[in-house]
Amino acid sequence: MNNPDIARVFEEMADLLELRGENAFRVRAYRNGAKAIHELAEPVAEILADPERDLKSYAGIGSTLAEKCAVLIKQGKLPQLEELKANTPEVLLKMTRIPGLGAKKAMALQKELKLETLEDLRQACVDQRVRALKGFAAKTEQLILDGIAIAEAASQRLRIDEAERLVERLDLHLKECQAIDQLEFAGSFRRGKETVGDIDILVVSQDHQQVMDRLAEFPGLLNVIARGETKMSVRVDDHFQVDLRVVPAESFGAALQYFTGSKEHNVAVRGLARKLGMTVNEYGVAKLDDGQEYIAGATEESVYEALGLRWISPELREGRKELEWAASAEGFPELLSLEDIVADLHMHTTASDGSQSLEQMVQAARELGRTHIAITDHSKRVSMANGLDEARLLDQWKQIDAFNTRQKDGFRVLKGVECDILESGPLDISDEVLAEADWVVASVHYGQKQSRQAITDRIVGALANPNVHTIGHPTGRLIGSRPPYEVDMAAVFQAAAEYGKTLELNANPRRLDLCEEHLMQAVAHGIPITINSDAHSTDGMLVMRYGIIQARRAGLLTKQVVNCWPLEDLLKWLEKRS
């Protein structure tokens, strides 16, 4: 079993234990363990096999979970999970994915209404049978009805990090097949979309059947949907579709371009080709007067070059301005890359709900090439995360000042805080204390069901505060599990521009908040963007790459991203606003 498999087992254990009403601390331990396994930079199996290392010494993995990891590596399954699954109706697990419907309410509904499917629950809501139950109301019924669509959509798509882990498994499995000459993953995964509906694989091989036989041996395979001479479709893991196509080498680039998409991009490419007297399809580029003779197709570069274009980065292929850029004398704007990031300005330590110390976070940041970071532990309103009151916060800042004076390499830790924007409007920390901070992230964590006007007023009010520098995860969404709260983003953009503030792109793949459309709108207003990991552990900093992909899709340049600015430039920017 690899790390994603183990993490998935722990997540399922947490869900099932919660449904059984088990101790909340035990449930949280499994969720924290799943998160820790996801963030590990190396395989659990390698750590367990090394007598010099101890898996339970890693943050979030205690002795119990370390033992279960060993069982999973050895047996490929966890007996406790199998027992729990056998005694839990499948519909209950699906119901817990409905936003706002907790385990207790799910169990009550399933028991009282004798539910077997989500469709049963939908019909019960339509028939107004839910509101008739004790503890439920018409408003709850409507929320459940709305949430079913979210739960169903989430089950049909993978977040980018989940898709990445599946791709890694497929890549490792298929590359053991000696018959494969070339292999690439295409589709929305290659374009870096925040969620992926299926996985497209393109292969060059002289032995089609051997390649397909290899895919049929994939450990996560559920069933084969279809198998032909050059195409095979299968379902893996939780009924997720994977499509494999075997193409000739002379058409590989054309097929990669075509199946990477998007539909809008391909329509624009074909339209340009027609104007030039050519045709483009998955087999190559040909002249219209001789459509059987392809003049390009072995590589993507040759396809675009035949149309007078530079190669276009997959993240930009959404039918926006990419063809215009690719045809211009100036070429593409210089999109940022992970190597351009020198700062991470939102992270947590053991002072609040992080799992590692200030010193450990600094060391990890140094190893990733950062020159400065901001420590932004939660403020006191987030009591479940051990949020800091003003006295604890000031004490932490004194420690940071002392830490900075000891540094000989110029590395700088900014004194920060993730300060809650309270439901009633003001910030969770006094202006007098916030004025001593180097970097203040203001965030909405509570009151997310307030009216659109109320939440907008809270965020705009925070932007107006001279001590606030950015808004953390501005819409509050959790991809596939919680929709954005109601907020007037046009008003937020206007306020951020007016007060000279930044907005955060939270790089956690569960958030990726701001979305790419909001990023483009923010940049159009001249608002700088911060891309932050919101890390709660050293491994948590590695999610930065997902934020980079999201930023590239929005066409962001290094000059527009605060995390790319040298420390002296950031300090000058901060000084102007003090």
Buried (B, 14 or more C-beta within 10 A) or exposed (E): BBBBBBBBBBBBBBBBBBBEEBEEEEBEBBBBBBBBBBBBEEBBBEBBEEEEEEBEEBBBBBEEBBEBBBBBBEEEEBEBBEEBEEEBBEBBBBBBBBBBBEBEBBBBBBEBBEBEEBEBBBEBBEEEBBBEBEEBEEEBBEBBBBBBEBBBEBBBBBBBBBBBBBBEBBEEBBEEBEBBEEBBBBBBBBBBBBBBBBBBBBBBBEBBEEBBBBBEEBEBBEEEEEBEEBBBBBBBBEEBBBBBBBBBEBBBBBBBBBBBBBEEBBEBBBEBBEEBEBBBBBBBBBBEEEEEEBEBBBBBBBBBBBBEBBBBBBBBBBBBEBBEBBBEEEEBBEBBEEEBBBBBBBBBBBBBBBBBEBEBBBBBBBEBEBBBBBBBBBBBBBEEBBBBEBEBBEEBBEBBEEBBEEEEEEBBBBBBBBBBBBBEEBBBBEEEBBEEBBBBBBBBBBBBEBEEEBBBBBBBBBBEBBBBBBBBBBBBBBBBBBBBBBBBBEBBBBBBBEBBBBBBBBBBBBBBBBBBEBBBBBBEBEBBBBBBBBBBBBBBBBBBBBBBBBBBBBBBBBEBBBBBBEBEEBBEBEEEEE
